[in-house]
Amino acid sequence: MKKNLKILLGIVVVAVAAILAYVGYVYFSYSRIKDQVSLEVVQQAKKEMITTNKEYKITTFNIGYGSYTPDYTFFMDGGKQSKAVSKESVVKNISGVIDTTKKLAPDFALFQEVDEKATRSRGVNEVKQINQSFSNYTSAFAVNYDSAFLMYPVLDPIGKSTSGILTLSNTAIEASTRYSLPIETNFNKFFDLDRAFTVSQIPVENGKYLMLYNVHLSAYIKDQKIQKEQVHKLFDHMEQEYKKGNYVVCGGDFNHDLLPSSTETFQNDTTEEYTWLQPFPKAELPKNLNVAELSATTEPIPSVRNLDKPYEKGTSFVALIDGFIVSDNVKNLDGKVIDKAFKNSDHNPVEMTFKLK
């Protein structure tokens, strides 16, 4: 009896020590990237500047780190899975993203949730895969998620991740800067590390700049004060650049409803509550900035699906959270969500054609 108790006590002591060691590892490995960091610009574009009164196309695409096929569900959305099915599946999904983007032939392409090295995407360097496929585009990559190995969920841990936002331009980028966004300071910070936006300066022939923003706001944040601080840091920065006389185009995943009501537009099931989808604070935008309107279509197309269940058109919860904000010296000529039926991501790409006035 005593021997059994000693064995049991030994197991408990080892288990507690292991848990404390792991908690210490996660806690002491945590650190945020500094604010306002200059990014490495991989200069490959041949064109040196853009012009006014010429049409340009831009796309934004949250690629879901190459893990989300239409049948995939994610544990933090009420689904089951935490990692990509296989390395081959990730490579195939990223190839699909690349093919889609090439067919759209944008002058500027913004990507979010691009893994550089992560357990969840089976170690595929998606930044490298995309950059190699756009060899005539200049690129700038910024980390906005860098986590220790997360043992959650316990039976299939999401693991360690280094991921970020990638900007491509077929015109030279003079400089690109990463700005940190506020995040929660409680335990949630370990799941929402290093949230940020980037600003890439592209020369215009009139001596001004197109200030190209790439942003991915927090998805699972519960503190509305932090949500407000995030959007206002972004708004304030855009307003400052506009007041300098520059052109502002901001694209990305805003994780807010860009429609008056996505639930009404897409006839979502109202018996299920999806509290993560909050209205985008359009009324709080500076007066010279506006959310770019989408062109009229016969059928509205969502830009994101919820991952609690496999995608089924007309049944899955969907919304419009990806798009663009432009300053009033930028003319939005056409904008639309590209219906890819969530084939390679839990998002559809969004494109906009514009002119600089």
C-alpha positions in Angstrom: 0.0 0.0 0.0 2.8 2.4 1.0 4.7 1.5 -2.2 1.7 2.2 -4.3 1.1 5.6 -2.6 4.8 6.5 -3.2 4.5 5.6 -6.9 1.3 7.6 -7.2 2.9 10.6 -5.4 5.9 10.4 -7.6 3.7 10.5 -10.7 1.8 13.5 -9.4 5.1 15.3 -8.5 6.5 14.7 -12.0 3.2 15.7 -13.7 3.1 19.0 -11.6 6.7 19.7 -12.4 6.2 19.1 -16.1 3.1 21.5 -16.1 5.0 24.2 -14.2 8.0 23.8 -16.5 5.7 24.2 -19.6 3.9 27.2 -18.1 7.3 28.8 -17.4 8.5 28.1 -20.9 5.4 29.7 -22.5 5.5 32.7 -20.1 9.2 33.5 -20.4 9.3 32.9 -24.1 6.6 35.6 -24.6 7.7 38.9 -25.9 6.2 41.4 -28.3 8.0 42.8 -31.4 8.8 46.5 -31.0 6.5 49.1 -32.5 7.5 50.9 -35.8 10.0 48.4 -37.2 11.5 48.8 -40.7 10.9 45.8 -42.8 13.2 44.1 -45.3 11.9 44.9 -48.8 12.8 42.3 -51.4 13.0 44.6 -54.5 12.2 42.7 -57.7 9.7 45.0 -59.5 10.8 46.7 -62.7 8.5 49.8 -62.5 9.8 52.6 -60.3 6.6 54.6 -59.7 2.9 54.8 -60.4 0.9 57.6 -61.9 -2.4 59.5 -61.4 -5.5 58.9 -63.5 -4.5 55.3 -64.4 -6.4 52.2 -63.4 -4.7 49.9 -60.9 -6.0 46.6 -59.3 -5.4 45.5 -55.8 -6.4 42.2 -54.1 -6.6 41.1 -50.4 -6.7 37.5 -49.5 -6.5 35.9 -46.0 -5.1 32.5 -47.0 -5.8 30.7 -43.7 -2.2 29.5 -43.6 -3.0 26.9 -46.3 -4.9 24.6 -44.0 -8.5 25.3 -44.7 -10.2 23.1 -47.3 -14.1 23.4 -47.6 -14.5 20.4 -45.3 -12.1 21.7 -42.6 -13.4 22.8 -39.2 -11.3 24.7 -36.6 -11.4 24.1 -32.8 -11.5 27.8 -31.9 -14.6 28.3 -34.0 -16.4 25.4 -32.5 -15.0 22.8 -34.9 -12.6 19.9 -34.3 -9.3 20.4 -36.1 -6.2 22.4 -35.2 -3.6 21.6 -37.9 -3.6 21.1 -41.6 -4.4 17.5 -42.8 -1.0 17.1 -44.4 2.0 19.0 -45.8 0.7 18.1 -49.3 -2.6 19.7 -48.6 -0.9 22.9 -47.5 1.2 23.1 -50.6 -1.8 22.4 -52.8 -3.9 25.1 -51.1 -1.1 27.7 -51.4 -0.7 26.8 -55.0 -4.4 27.4 -55.4 -4.1 30.8 -53.8 -1.2 31.6 -56.2 -3.1 30.5 -59.2 -6.2 32.5 -58.2 -4.1 35.6 -57.6 -2.2 35.3 -60.9 -5.5 35.0 -62.8 -6.7 38.2 -61.2 -3.4 39.8 -62.2 -3.3 42.6 -59.5 -0.8 45.4 -59.4 -0.8 45.0 -55.6 -1.6 41.9 -53.6 -2.1 41.7 -49.9 -2.1 38.4 -48.0 -2.8 37.6 -44.4 -2.2 34.4 -42.3 0.9 33.5 -44.3 3.0 31.0 -42.3 6.7 31.2 -42.4 7.2 28.2 -40.2 4.5 26.6 -38.1 3.3 23.3 -36.7 -0.2 24.0 -37.8 0.8 24.2 -41.5 3.2 21.3 -41.3 6.3 23.4 -41.6 5.6 24.7 -45.1 7.3 28.1 -45.8 4.4 29.8 -47.5 6.2 33.1 -47.7 8.9 31.5 -49.8 6.4 29.6 -52.0 4.4 32.8 -52.8 7.5 35.0 -53.4 9.0 32.5 -55.7 5.8 32.5 -57.8 5.8 36.3 -58.1 9.4 36.9 -59.1 8.6 40.2 -60.8 6.9 41.7 -57.7 8.6 43.5 -54.8 7.6 42.1 -51.4 7.5 43.0 -47.8 6.7 40.5 -45.0 5.9 41.3 -41.4 5.4 38.8 -38.5 2.1 39.3 -36.7 1.9 36.0 -34.9 4.8 34.4 -33.2 4.0 31.8 -30.5 5.7 29.3 -28.3 4.6 25.7 -28.7 1.0 25.8 -27.5 -0.2 22.5 -26.0 -3.8 23.3 -26.9 -6.0 21.4 -27.6 -4.1 18.8 -25.5 -4.8 15.8 -27.8 -3.9 17.6 -31.0 -1.9 20.7 -30.1 -1.7 23.6 -32.5 2.0 23.9 -31.7 4.5 26.6 -32.5 3.8 29.3 -35.1 5.6 32.1 -37.0 3.1 33.8 -39.3 2.4 37.2 -40.8 1.2 39.5 -43.5 2.7 39.7 -46.9 2.5 42.6 -49.4 3.4 42.3 -53.1 3.7 45.2 -55.5 4.6 45.2 -59.2 6.1 48.7 -58.6 9.1 49.4 -56.4 8.4 49.8 -52.7 10.6 52.6 -51.3 10.2 51.5 -47.7 7.9 49.4 -45.6 7.2 49.7 -41.9 5.5 47.4 -39.3 3.4 49.0 -36.6 2.2 47.0 -33.5 -1.5 47.0 -32.6 -2.8 46.9 -29.0 -3.7 43.4 -27.7 -5.3 42.0 -24.6 -2.8 41.7 -21.7 -4.6 38.7 -20.0 -4.0 35.0 -20.9 -5.5 35.7 -24.4 -2.2 37.4 -25.3 -0.6 34.0 -25.8 -3.1 33.3 -28.6 -3.0 36.8 -30.2 0.7 37.6 -30.3 2.2 40.5 -32.2 -1.0 41.8 -34.0 0.2 44.5 -36.4 -0.3 46.4 -39.6 2.2 47.4 -42.3 2.6 50.5 -44.4 4.5 50.3 -47.7 5.5 53.5 -49.5 5.1 53.4 -53.3 6.3 56.5 -55.2 3.9 58.5 -57.4 5.1 60.6 -60.3 3.7 63.8 -58.7 6.1 63.4 -55.8 3.6 62.0 -53.4 3.2 58.4 -52.2 0.7 55.7 -52.3 0.6 54.5 -48.7 -0.4 50.9 -49.0 -1.6 49.3 -45.7 -1.9 45.6 -45.0 -3.9 44.7 -41.8 -5.3 41.8 -39.9 -7.2 42.8 -36.9 -7.8 40.4 -34.0 -10.5 37.8 -34.3 -11.1 36.3 -30.9 -10.6 39.4 -28.8 -13.3 40.0 -26.1 -12.2 43.3 -24.7 -14.1 46.0 -26.7 -11.7 48.7 -25.4 -8.8 46.9 -27.1 -10.8 46.5 -30.3 -11.4 50.2 -30.3 -7.8 51.0 -29.6 -6.7 48.7 -32.6 -8.9 50.4 -35.1 -8.2 53.9 -33.9 -4.4 53.4 -34.1 -4.9 52.3 -37.7 -7.3 55.2 -38.4 -5.0 57.8 -36.9 -2.1 56.6 -38.9 -4.0 56.7 -42.2 -5.3 60.2 -41.4 -1.8 61.5 -40.7 -0.6 60.2 -44.1 -3.6 61.7 -45.9 -2.9 65.1 -44.3 0.6 64.9 -45.7 -0.9 64.8 -49.2 -0.4 61.1 -49.7 -2.8 58.6 -51.1 -4.2 55.9 -48.7 -5.3 52.4 -49.6 -5.7 50.0 -46.7 -6.7 46.4 -47.4 -7.0 43.3 -45.3 -9.0 41.2 -42.9 -10.8 43.6 -40.5 -12.6 40.9 -38.6 -15.6 43.2 -38.4 -18.8 43.2 -40.4 -18.3 45.6 -43.3 -21.9 45.3 -44.3 -24.9 46.9 -42.4 -25.7 43.2 -41.5 -24.0 40.2 -43.0 -26.6 38.0 -41.4 -29.4 39.7 -43.2 -27.5 39.9 -46.5 -26.5 36.3 -46.5 -29.6 35.0 -44.6 -27.6 33.4 -41.9 -29.2 31.2 -39.3 -30.1 33.5 -36.4 -30.7 30.6 -34.0 -26.9 30.2 -33.6 -24.9 33.0 -32.0 -21.6 34.1 -33.5 -20.5 36.9 -31.1 -17.1 37.4 -32.8 -18.8 39.3 -35.7 -19.1 42.9 -34.6 -20.0 45.9 -36.8 -17.1 47.8 -38.3 -17.1 51.3 -36.8 -17.5 53.2 -40.0 -18.9 56.3 -38.2 -15.6 56.6 -36.4 -13.5 56.8 -39.5 -11.8 60.2 -40.2 -14.0 62.2 -42.6 -11.5 61.8 -45.5 -11.5 58.0 -45.3 -14.2 55.6 -46.3 -14.8 51.8 -46.6 -14.6 51.1 -50.3 -18.1 50.0 -51.5 -18.5 46.8 -53.5 -20.0 47.0 -57.0 -23.6 45.8 -57.4 -23.9 42.0 -58.2 -26.9 39.8 -58.8 -25.9 37.7 -55.8 -23.9 38.9 -52.8 -20.7 36.9 -52.2 -19.2 36.5 -48.7 -15.5 36.8 -47.9 -15.4 34.5 -44.9 -17.1 31.4 -43.5 -17.3 30.2 -39.9 -15.3 27.1 -39.2 -17.6 25.3 -36.9 -18.8 22.9 -39.6 -17.8 22.0 -43.2 -18.8 24.6 -45.8 -22.2 24.3 -47.3 -23.5 27.1 -49.4 -26.8 28.5 -48.0 -26.2 26.8 -44.7 -22.8 27.9 -43.3 -22.5 31.1 -41.4 -20.8 33.6 -43.7 -19.9 37.3 -43.7 -18.1 40.1 -45.4 -15.1 41.1 -43.2 -12.3 41.5 -45.9 -12.1 44.7 -48.0 -10.5 48.1 -48.4 -10.5 51.6 -46.9 -9.5 54.4 -49.2 -8.9 58.2 -48.8 -11.0 60.6 -50.8 -8.2 61.3 -53.2 -8.4 57.7 -54.4 -11.3 56.8 -56.7 -12.8 53.3 -56.3 -13.9 52.2 -59.7 -15.0 48.7 -59.0 -14.8 46.2 -56.2 -16.0 42.7 -55.7 -15.5 39.5 -53.7 -14.2 36.6 -55.9 -16.3 33.5 -55.4 -13.9 30.7 -55.0 -16.4 28.7 -52.8 -13.7 28.7 -50.0 -11.7 26.1 -52.0 -8.3 26.9 -50.6 -9.0 29.0 -47.6 -11.8 30.0 -45.2 -11.8 33.3 -47.0 -12.5 34.4 -50.5 -10.3 37.0 -52.1 -11.5 40.6 -52.6 -10.4 42.9 -55.4 -10.7 46.6 -56.1 -9.9 48.7 -59.2 -8.9 52.3 -58.4 -7.3 55.5 -59.7 -5.3 58.1 -57.9 -6.9 61.5 -58.4 
